[in-house]
Amino acid sequence: MIKTRFSPSPTGMLHLGNVRAALFSALYAKKNNGHFILRIEDTDASRSEQKYSDILQDDLKWLGLEWQEGPGIEGPNAPYYQSQRHEIYANYYKQLEDLHLAYPCFCSEQELALNRKIQLSRGQPPRYPGTCRALSKEEVTKRIMDGKKPALRFHVKKQQLVEFVDLVKGPQRFNSDDIGDFIIRRAEGTASFMFCNAIDDSLMKITHILRGEDHLANTPRQLLILKALGMHIPHYGHLSLITSGEGGKLSKREGSFSLHDLHEQGYLSQAVLNYLARLSHAYNDPRLMTFDELAANFYLEKLSRSSAQFDENQLLHWQKEAVMALPPMLVWDWFGYDIKKSIPPALHDLFIEAIKPNISFPYEAKEWVNILFSEEIQFDTEQLNVLKAAGDAFFIAALKSSETHGADLKAILDDLKTSQNVAGKKLFMPVRIALTGQIHGPELLQIVGLLGKEKMRQRFECAREAVREN
């Protein structure tokens, strides 16, 4: 069975790069009738918080990513919080020590920093020089008795070639001499990411791992661990990073925000889903697709090796597509309480129908609530110029016609066209600005339906007064 996983650290909100890796993993599992596993990597107790674990799970569910094993869905590989798996890791630490492939390291951060500085000054790549590798059992015991707490390092044998075929980037080759002995257990006793990530992937029988290319250098180290222990080895694929339009690291302004931010801003999950699915993956179908449709058309071979550029315009495109596809009842829920309470019950359906093509976010719906249901209306300089160009006689005629025809806007416009000898933009624009204070917006017939006869007359009168005063 195909098994994929997403293994976030609960140290903050999920950002787009993390979410895309989760999405691609879930899509691949779905396409192959496999399992998608969620595992919380919370061994770093100083930075991990349960609130972030809860939030990231809620955010993944909002996006439509459902896991078949993980928190809340206990399976054969439980527990799914790494902080609860220390005994499992301890067993494998002992195996490596028995194989003389792991040893205690007492080097301080200051000593390690000095070593790195010396190596760099010599033009050498910074790596651990093996200072504690040759310590005898007696020396190790004495240092522990003296109160020193050692980290545990994996012994990387010299002149080994570590090779694997990356699912995205193709054949990869690393020389063990360029890696150096690395920490697999921290001095305070917790497992390092490098170690527990590899052990859990193997024990949970993960078959395919999709993660950011910033983890590419971790893969040879994890392969060394798994091969030393004779454990199951997954296939690895490293996704190109998401960059700014200039090819650099994303800033907050350019899209380095969290999935939670997008939800809070009013983005629809279907929009985010479709946008992220196309970052580094080519889809031939330009339609807004469901998760199942995206999965059916997902192929590892279509994953790009080039960096994916964040494009807010594309995200907004999918947001608009998602809004237009949303059924009226779900649009109503999306508005939120503050908007819904301000709309007269009899006008719910008409309000949704009228403004849906003109908005992408709930705050824009709120603006139209204020425009249509407030008593006062304001005009800026550009709008006043249009009203003044129409003239006082135009609005006198509009008021007179509304007395005769009520809220029959078609009849009012026909009267104005004849009496004022205007057509096209010179006819419609003054009416639109008078009724809404906006140059663009919903269809005029729908606006009149929402305003009603009396408010329409009030707004024609307000426009006439604005012309007279200016």
C-alpha positions in Angstrom: 0.0 0.0 0.0 1.2 3.5 -0.8 1.7 5.5 2.4 2.6 9.2 2.6 2.9 11.5 5.6 3.1 15.0 6.8 5.1 15.6 9.9 5.0 19.3 11.0 6.6 20.7 14.1 4.0 22.5 16.3 6.2 25.6 16.8 4.1 28.0 14.8 1.5 28.4 12.0 1.6 26.3 8.8 3.1 28.3 6.0 2.6 27.8 2.2 5.7 25.6 1.7 4.6 23.3 4.5 1.0 23.1 3.3 2.0 22.4 -0.3 4.1 19.4 0.9 1.1 18.1 2.9 -1.2 18.6 0.0 1.0 16.8 -2.6 1.4 13.9 -0.1 -2.3 13.7 0.5 -3.1 13.9 -3.3 -0.6 11.1 -4.1 -2.0 8.9 -1.4 -5.6 9.5 -2.6 -4.7 8.9 -6.2 -3.2 5.5 -5.3 -5.9 4.4 -2.8 -3.3 4.7 -0.1 -3.0 6.2 3.4 -2.0 9.7 4.3 -0.5 9.9 7.9 -0.2 13.0 10.1 2.6 12.8 12.7 3.4 15.6 15.1 7.1 16.1 15.5 7.2 17.7 18.9 10.4 16.4 20.4 11.8 20.0 20.8 9.9 20.7 24.0 11.3 24.2 24.3 9.6 25.3 21.1 6.6 23.0 20.7 3.2 24.0 21.9 -0.1 22.1 22.0 -2.0 25.1 20.8 -0.1 25.0 17.5 -0.7 21.3 17.1 -4.4 22.0 17.5 -4.4 24.9 15.1 -2.5 23.1 12.4 -4.9 20.1 12.6 -7.9 22.5 12.3 -6.2 24.3 9.3 -5.5 21.0 7.5 -9.2 19.9 8.0 -10.4 23.3 6.7 -8.3 22.8 3.6 -9.9 19.4 3.1 -6.9 17.2 4.0 -8.1 14.2 5.9 -5.6 11.8 7.4 -6.2 8.1 7.7 -3.8 7.7 10.7 -2.7 10.3 13.1 -4.0 12.4 16.1 -7.7 11.6 16.6 -7.5 8.6 14.3 -5.4 6.0 16.1 -3.9 3.3 13.9 -1.4 0.5 14.2 1.5 3.0 14.4 0.4 5.0 17.3 1.3 7.2 19.1 1.5 9.9 16.5 3.1 12.5 18.8 6.9 12.0 18.8 7.1 13.2 22.4 5.3 10.0 23.3 7.8 7.7 21.4 11.0 8.2 23.4 11.1 4.5 24.5 11.0 3.5 20.8 13.9 5.7 20.0 15.9 4.5 23.0 15.8 1.0 21.6 17.4 2.1 18.3 20.0 4.2 20.1 21.1 1.1 22.0 21.3 -0.9 18.7 23.5 1.7 17.2 25.7 1.9 20.2 26.0 -1.9 20.3 27.1 -1.7 16.6 29.7 1.0 17.5 27.9 3.4 15.2 26.9 5.9 17.9 29.0 7.5 20.6 28.5 10.1 23.4 29.8 13.6 22.6 30.6 16.1 25.3 31.6 19.0 23.1 30.1 22.3 24.1 28.5 24.8 21.7 31.5 27.1 22.2 33.9 24.3 21.2 31.8 23.4 18.2 31.6 27.0 17.1 35.3 27.4 17.3 35.9 24.3 15.3 33.6 25.5 12.6 35.4 28.9 12.5 38.8 27.3 12.1 37.6 24.9 9.3 36.0 27.8 7.4 39.2 29.9 7.7 41.0 27.0 6.1 38.5 26.8 3.3 37.2 23.5 4.6 33.4 22.6 4.9 32.4 22.8 8.6 31.8 19.3 10.0 32.4 17.6 13.4 36.0 16.6 13.6 35.4 13.5 15.7 36.8 14.9 19.0 34.8 12.5 21.3 34.8 9.5 19.0 37.8 7.8 20.6 36.9 8.3 24.2 37.2 5.2 26.3 34.4 3.8 28.4 36.2 5.0 31.5 36.6 8.5 30.2 32.9 8.6 29.2 31.8 7.3 32.7 34.1 9.9 34.4 32.6 12.8 32.5 29.1 11.7 33.2 30.0 11.3 36.9 31.3 14.8 36.8 27.8 16.0 35.8 28.4 16.4 32.1 25.5 15.5 29.8 26.5 14.1 26.4 24.7 14.3 23.1 24.8 11.1 21.0 26.4 11.2 17.6 26.1 8.9 14.6 29.4 7.6 13.4 29.7 8.2 9.7 32.2 5.9 8.1 34.7 7.3 5.7 34.7 7.0 1.9 31.1 5.8 1.6 28.9 6.8 -1.4 25.3 7.5 -0.5 23.0 7.3 -3.5 19.3 7.4 -4.1 16.9 8.4 -6.9 14.9 11.5 -5.9 11.3 11.4 -7.0 11.5 15.0 -8.2 15.2 15.7 -8.8 16.4 12.4 -10.1 19.7 10.6 -9.2 21.5 12.0 -6.1 25.0 11.2 -4.9 26.7 12.2 -1.6 30.2 11.4 -0.2 30.1 10.4 3.4 33.4 12.4 3.9 31.4 15.6 3.3 28.8 14.7 6.0 30.6 14.2 9.2 29.3 12.6 12.5 26.0 14.2 13.4 23.8 14.4 16.5 21.0 11.9 16.8 20.1 12.6 20.5 20.4 16.0 22.1 22.2 16.5 25.4 19.0 16.9 27.3 17.9 13.4 26.1 15.4 14.2 23.3 15.7 12.8 19.8 17.0 15.0 17.0 14.8 15.6 13.9 17.3 13.7 11.8 16.9 10.5 13.8 13.3 10.3 15.0 12.0 11.4 11.6 13.8 8.6 9.8 12.9 6.0 12.5 9.2 6.8 12.4 9.0 7.0 8.6 10.5 3.4 8.6 8.4 2.0 11.4 5.2 3.5 9.9 6.1 1.9 6.6 5.9 5.3 4.7 6.5 4.5 1.1 6.8 8.0 -0.4 8.0 11.2 1.3 7.5 14.6 -0.4 9.1 17.5 1.4 10.9 20.7 0.7 14.3 20.7 -1.0 15.8 22.4 2.1 15.7 18.8 3.5 17.7 17.3 0.7 20.9 17.4 2.7 19.2 15.5 5.5 18.3 12.5 3.3 21.8 10.9 3.0 22.1 11.1 6.8 18.8 9.4 7.3 19.6 6.8 4.7 22.8 6.0 6.7 20.8 5.5 9.9 18.2 3.3 8.3 20.8 1.2 6.4 22.8 0.7 9.6 19.7 -0.6 11.4 18.6 -2.7 8.5 15.2 -0.9 8.4 12.7 -0.2 5.6 13.7 2.8 3.4 11.1 5.1 1.8 11.3 6.8 -1.5 12.2 10.5 -1.1 11.1 13.4 -3.3 12.2 17.0 -2.6 10.0 19.8 -3.8 11.3 23.1 -5.2 11.0 26.0 -2.8 8.3 28.7 -3.2 10.0 32.1 -3.9 9.1 35.7 -4.5 8.5 37.1 -8.0 12.2 38.1 -8.0 13.3 34.6 -7.1 14.3 35.4 -3.5 12.9 34.3 -0.1 9.3 35.2 0.4 8.6 38.1 2.7 5.3 38.6 4.6 4.2 41.1 1.9 4.9 38.6 -0.9 3.1 35.6 0.5 5.1 34.3 3.5 1.9 34.0 5.5 0.3 31.0 7.1 -2.7 28.9 6.1 -4.4 30.2 9.2 -3.9 33.8 7.9 -5.5 32.9 4.6 -8.5 31.4 6.4 -8.8 34.4 8.7 -8.7 36.8 5.7 -11.7 35.1 4.1 -10.0 32.9 1.5 -12.0 29.9 0.6 -10.4 26.5 1.1 -11.2 25.5 -2.5 -9.2 28.5 -3.8 -6.2 27.8 -1.7 -6.4 24.1 -2.6 -6.4 24.9 -6.4 -3.7 27.5 -6.1 -1.2 25.3 -4.1 -1.9 22.3 -6.3 -0.5 24.2 -9.3 2.6 25.4 -7.6 5.3 23.2 -9.1 2.7 20.8 -10.6 1.2 21.1 -14.1 -2.5 20.5 -14.6 -4.0 20.5 -18.1 -7.5 21.3 -16.8 -7.9 25.0 -16.0 -11.2 24.5 -14.1 -11.6 24.9 -10.4 -11.3 21.3 -9.2 -12.3 19.3 -6.1 -9.7 17.5 -4.0 -10.6 14.2 -5.6 -10.3 15.7 -9.1 -6.9 17.2 -8.3 -5.8 13.8 -6.9 -7.0 12.0 -10.0 -4.8 14.2 -12.2 -1.7 14.3 -9.9 1.5 12.7 -11.2 4.9 12.7 -9.6 6.4 13.0 -13.1 4.7 16.4 -13.5 6.4 17.9 -10.4 8.8 20.7 -11.5 12.4 20.9 -10.5 12.4 24.7 -10.8 11.4 27.0 -8.0 7.7 27.9 -7.8 7.0 31.7 -7.7 4.3 33.0 -5.4 1.8 35.0 -7.5 -0.9 36.8 -5.5 -2.8 37.5 -8.7 -3.2 33.8 -9.3 -4.3 33.2 -5.8 -6.9 35.9 -6.2 -8.0 34.3 -9.5 -8.7 31.0 -7.8 -10.5 32.9 -5.0 -12.8 34.5 -7.4 -13.4 31.2 -9.1 -14.2 29.6 -5.8 -16.6 32.4 -4.8 -18.5 32.1 -8.0 -18.8 28.3 -7.5 -20.1 28.6 -4.0 -23.8 27.8 -3.4 -25.9 30.7 -2.0 -26.3 29.0 1.4 -22.5 28.6 1.8 -22.0 32.2 0.6 -24.3 33.3 3.4 -22.3 31.3 6.0 -19.1 32.7 4.7 -20.3 36.3 5.2 -20.2 35.9 9.0 -22.5 37.1 11.7 -21.8 40.9 11.5 -22.8 41.0 7.8 -25.8 38.7 8.1 -27.4 40.6 10.9 -27.3 43.8 8.8 -29.3 42.4 5.8 -33.1 42.4 6.0 -34.4 38.8 5.9 -36.5 39.4 2.8 -33.4 40.5 0.8 -31.0 37.7 1.7 -31.2 35.9 -1.6 -31.2 39.1 -3.8 -28.2 40.5 -1.9 -26.2 37.3 -2.5 -27.2 37.2 -6.2 -26.4 40.9 -6.7 -23.0 41.2 -5.0 -21.5 37.7 -5.5 -20.0 38.6 -8.9 -18.5 41.8 -7.4 -16.7 40.5 -4.3 -13.9 38.1 -3.4 -13.9 38.5 0.3 -16.4 39.0 3.1 -15.1 42.5 3.9 -16.2 43.5 0.4 -19.7 42.2 1.2 -19.6 44.3 4.3 -18.8 47.4 2.2 -21.8 46.7 0.1 -24.0 46.3 3.2 -22.9 49.8 4.3 -23.5 51.2 0.8 -27.0 49.7 0.3 -28.5 49.8 3.8 -27.0 52.9 5.4 -28.9 56.2 5.3 -26.1 58.4 4.1 -24.0 58.3 1.0 -20.8 60.1 0.2 -19.3 61.1 -3.1 -15.6 61.7 -3.9 -14.3 64.3 -6.3 -14.4 62.0 -9.4 -18.0 61.0 -8.6 -19.1 64.6 -8.0 -17.7 65.5 -11.4 -19.9 62.9 -13.1 -23.0 64.1 -11.1 -22.2 67.7 -12.0 -21.8 66.9 -15.7 -25.2 65.2 -15.6 -26.6 68.4 -14.1 -29.5 69.4 -11.8 -32.1 68.9 -14.5 -31.1 65.2 -14.8 -31.9 64.4 -11.2 -35.1 66.6 -11.2 -36.2 64.4 -14.1 -35.2 61.2 -12.3 -37.2 62.2 -9.2 -40.2 63.1 -11.4 -40.0 59.8 -13.2 -39.8 57.8 -10.0 -43.0 59.4 -8.8 -44.7 58.0 -11.9 -43.0 54.6 -12.3 -42.0 53.8 -8.7 -39.1 51.4 -8.6 -39.4 50.5 -12.3 -35.8 51.4 -13.2 -36.2 50.5 -16.9 -39.1 53.0 -17.3 -37.1 55.7 -15.4 -34.1 55.2 -17.6 -36.3 55.4 -20.7 -37.7 58.7 -19.5 -34.2 60.1 -18.7 -32.9 59.0 -22.1 -35.7 60.9 -23.8 -36.0 64.0 -21.6 -32.3 64.5 -21.2 -31.2 63.3 -24.6 -28.5 61.1 -23.1 -27.5 57.4 -23.6 -24.9 54.9 -22.7 -22.4 55.9 -20.0 -23.8 59.4 -19.7 -27.2 57.8 -18.8 -26.1 54.9 -16.6 -23.1 56.3 -14.7 -24.9 59.3 -13.0 -27.7 56.9 -11.9 -25.2 54.3 -10.6 -23.2 56.9 -8.6 -26.4 58.5 -7.3 -27.7 55.1 -6.0 -24.5 53.6 -4.7 -21.7 56.2 -4.6 -19.6 53.8 -6.7 -18.5 53.7 -10.3 -18.7 49.9 -10.5 -20.9 47.4 -8.8 -23.9 45.1 -9.2 -26.5 45.4 -11.9 -28.6 48.5 -11.5 -31.9 46.5 -11.5 -30.6 44.5 -8.6 -29.5 47.6 -6.8 -32.9 49.1 -7.1 -34.5 45.9 -5.8 -32.3 46.1 -2.7 -32.8 49.8 -2.1 -36.6 50.0 -2.7 -38.6 52.9 -4.0 -38.2 55.3 -1.1 -34.5 54.9 -0.6 -34.0 55.2 -4.4 -35.8 58.6 -4.3 -33.8 59.7 -1.3 -30.6 59.0 -3.1 -31.6 60.9 -6.3 -32.4 63.8 -4.0 -29.0 63.5 -2.3 -27.3 63.5 -5.6 -29.3 66.6 -6.7 -28.3 68.4 -3.5 -24.6 67.5 -4.1 -24.8 69.0 -7.5 -26.3 72.2 -6.2 -23.8 72.6 -3.3 -20.8 72.0 -5.6 
